[in-house]
């Protein structure tokens, strides 16, 4: 599989919250998109790992992503050691994405920044020929592959973006993708999870915050809504007139 974009998140729903509008915009433009979750989010106060997998599948289908996988590295306890890195390297070589979107470089949840570094390192290591990995499909030796770019989406903490993507046409569908994770987020019409513990992300105020953040990012380019990203490597520009 040769993906155009692979979005990687420490937990199921990281991608939906932070860059699903960007993904759906690029799917509409004809690009192939995949998602890789590093854990099942099993330590979340609401729901459980198996439920999160079902919710992740529903979101994948809604967005139109051609692939969604899970490294199952262990929510809260995954490390930046060799085993975790090789697990991600295997998926990068299998899917061969041109661009990788990864967790925020700094955030409230400690898993996010740790995942950001882990994914960035794995993308580099995947391009080293002397690192040997086997395909999870047929056991054959994988060829080296290094994505052209790694961009870090912005999550809960309001970091200053290096660039933003206009998602005004996709904000409603983004909210639908987020609401696929019914166990985690506020949904006025559903009482199914009313007995679950209250968390910083389970109230309606958090969903209001999500849309407000999109408006803040959009304002800088004159758009209604946008998603923000940080870079580690300075990107080049071919045409100055294509910048907003």
C-alpha positions in Angstrom: 0.0 0.0 0.0 1.3 3.4 -0.9 -0.5 6.1 1.2 -0.3 9.8 0.5 -0.9 10.6 4.2 -0.6 8.5 7.4 -2.0 10.1 10.5 -0.6 8.6 13.7 -2.1 9.1 17.2 -1.1 7.9 20.6 -4.8 7.1 21.3 -7.9 6.4 19.2 -9.6 9.8 18.8 -6.3 11.9 18.8 -6.5 12.0 15.0 -10.2 12.9 14.9 -9.8 15.7 17.4 -6.8 17.3 15.8 -6.5 16.7 12.1 -9.6 14.8 10.7 -10.7 17.9 8.9 -7.4 18.0 7.0 -7.6 14.3 6.3 -11.1 14.5 4.9 -10.2 17.6 2.8 -7.3 15.6 1.2 -9.5 12.5 0.7 -11.9 14.8 -1.3 -8.9 16.0 -3.3 -8.2 12.4 -4.3 -5.4 11.4 -1.9 -5.2 8.1 0.0 -5.3 8.4 3.7 -4.6 5.9 6.5 -4.6 6.1 10.4 -2.4 4.3 12.9 -3.2 4.3 16.6 -0.3 3.5 18.9 -2.6 2.2 21.8 -6.2 1.2 22.4 -6.7 4.0 24.8 -7.5 1.4 27.4 -6.6 3.6 30.4 -9.3 6.2 29.6 -11.7 6.9 32.4 -14.7 6.2 30.2 -15.3 3.1 28.1 -12.6 0.5 27.5 -10.1 -0.6 24.9 -12.5 -2.9 22.9 -15.2 -0.2 22.7 -12.6 2.3 21.5 -11.6 -0.1 18.7 -15.3 -0.3 17.5 -15.6 3.5 17.7 -12.3 3.9 15.8 -13.6 1.6 13.0 -16.8 3.7 12.8 -14.8 6.9 12.5 -12.6 5.4 9.8 -15.6 4.5 7.7 -17.1 7.9 8.2 -14.0 9.7 7.1 -13.2 7.3 4.2 -9.7 6.3 5.3 -8.5 3.2 3.4 -6.6 1.8 6.4 -6.6 1.9 10.2 -4.3 -0.1 12.4 -3.2 -0.3 16.0 0.3 -1.0 17.4 -1.2 -1.9 20.9 1.9 -0.4 22.6 0.2 0.0 26.0 -1.7 3.1 26.9 0.2 5.3 29.4 3.2 3.0 29.5 4.6 2.9 26.0 8.3 3.8 25.8 10.6 5.2 23.1 12.7 2.0 23.2 13.6 -0.3 20.3 10.5 -2.6 20.4 8.1 0.4 20.1 10.1 2.0 17.4 10.3 -1.1 15.3 6.5 -1.6 15.6 6.0 1.8 14.0 8.8 1.3 11.5 7.1 -1.9 10.3 3.8 0.0 9.6 5.7 2.9 7.9 7.4 0.4 5.6 4.2 -1.5 4.9 2.1 1.6 4.1 4.8 3.8 2.6 3.2 7.2 3.3 4.6 10.3 1.6 3.5 12.5 4.6 3.1 11.5 8.3 1.0 13.5 10.7 1.9 12.9 14.3 0.9 14.0 17.8 1.6 17.4 19.3 5.2 18.2 20.2 4.0 19.5 23.6 0.7 18.9 25.3 -1.3 18.4 28.5 -1.3 14.6 28.1 2.2 13.2 28.5 1.6 10.4 26.0 1.2 13.0 23.2 4.7 14.5 23.3 6.2 11.1 23.9 4.4 9.8 20.8 5.5 12.8 18.8 9.1 12.0 19.4 8.6 8.3 19.0 7.0 8.7 15.5 9.5 11.2 14.4 12.4 8.9 15.2 10.6 5.9 13.7 10.1 7.8 10.4 13.9 8.4 10.3 14.8 4.8 11.2 12.5 3.4 8.6 14.8 4.8 6.0 17.9 3.0 7.2 18.7 -0.1 5.1 20.5 -1.9 7.9 17.4 -2.0 10.1 15.6 -5.3 9.2 11.9 -5.8 9.6 9.4 -8.3 8.3 6.1 -7.7 6.6 3.2 -8.5 8.9 1.3 -9.8 5.9 3.6 -12.4 4.4 6.8 -12.3 6.5 8.9 -11.1 3.7 11.8 -8.7 4.4 10.6 -5.1 4.1 12.4 -2.4 2.0 13.5 0.8 3.6 11.1 3.8 3.4 11.3 7.3 4.7 8.3 9.8 4.5 9.0 13.1 2.8 7.7 15.1 5.8 6.5 14.7 9.3 4.0 17.3 10.6 2.7 17.6 14.1 -0.9 18.5 14.7 -1.8 20.7 17.6 -3.9 19.2 20.4 -5.2 20.5 23.7 -2.5 23.0 24.4 -2.8 26.2 22.3 0.6 26.1 20.5 1.5 28.6 17.8 1.1 26.8 14.5 3.7 26.9 11.7 1.0 26.5 9.2 -2.8 25.9 9.2 -5.2 24.1 6.9 -8.6 25.5 6.0 -11.2 23.0 7.0 -14.3 25.2 6.8 -16.2 22.9 4.5 -15.4 19.9 6.7 -16.0 21.2 10.2 -19.4 19.5 10.5 -18.1 16.2 9.3 -15.1 16.5 11.7 -17.5 16.9 14.6 -19.3 13.7 13.3 -16.0 11.8 13.3 -15.3 13.0 16.9 -18.8 11.9 18.0 -18.1 8.4 16.7 -16.3 8.1 20.1 -19.6 8.2 22.0 -18.0 6.8 25.2 -15.6 9.7 25.4 -17.4 12.9 24.4 -20.6 14.8 25.1 -23.6 13.9 23.0 -26.8 15.6 24.1 -29.1 13.1 22.4 -27.5 10.0 24.1 -27.9 8.8 27.7 -26.0 5.6 27.0 -22.9 6.8 28.9 -24.4 9.1 31.4 -23.2 7.0 34.3 -19.5 7.1 33.2 -17.1 9.4 35.1 -16.9 13.0 34.1 -13.6 14.0 32.5 -12.0 17.2 31.1 -13.2 16.2 27.6 -16.6 14.7 28.3 -18.6 17.9 28.8 -20.3 20.1 26.2 -17.8 22.9 27.0 -15.0 20.8 25.5 -16.8 20.5 22.2 -17.4 24.3 22.2 -13.7 24.7 22.8 -12.9 22.5 19.9 -14.9 24.6 17.5 -13.6 27.8 19.0 -10.0 26.6 18.5 -10.8 25.9 14.9 -12.1 29.5 14.5 -8.9 30.9 16.1 -6.7 29.0 13.6 -8.9 29.9 10.7 -8.9 33.6 11.6 -5.2 33.9 10.7 -6.0 33.0 7.0 -9.4 34.5 6.7 -11.2 31.1 7.0 -14.1 30.1 9.2 -12.2 27.0 10.6 -8.7 25.6 10.3 -6.4 23.0 11.9 -2.9 23.9 13.0 0.4 22.1 12.6 4.0 22.4 13.7 7.1 21.4 11.8 10.5 20.2 12.8 12.0 20.7 9.3 11.5 24.0 7.5 9.3 23.3 4.4 10.1 24.8 1.0 7.6 26.8 -1.1 7.4 26.5 -4.9 4.9 29.3 -5.6 4.5 32.3 -3.3 1.0 32.9 -4.7 -0.3 29.6 -3.4 0.2 30.7 0.2 -2.9 32.2 1.9 
